[in-house]
Amino acid sequence: GLLSKIPVKNVKQFEAEFLTMLRNKHKDVLDALKQGKLDDTITGTLEKVAADLVKSLDN
């Protein structure tokens, strides 16, 4: 559901911007994922970043 509003042609753009946002603002989340950690806090952050990005791309 999170990407259902993103046209297929824009998925690569979403992916690039999503990773950039995580690298710039949520490095701790990326570090935790690299260590194999995934909990409700990390999932919530990923979902919020994705939802915010979908909104910005939808405008």
Helices and strands as residue ranges (DSSP letters): G 8-10, H 11-25, H 27-34, H 40-58
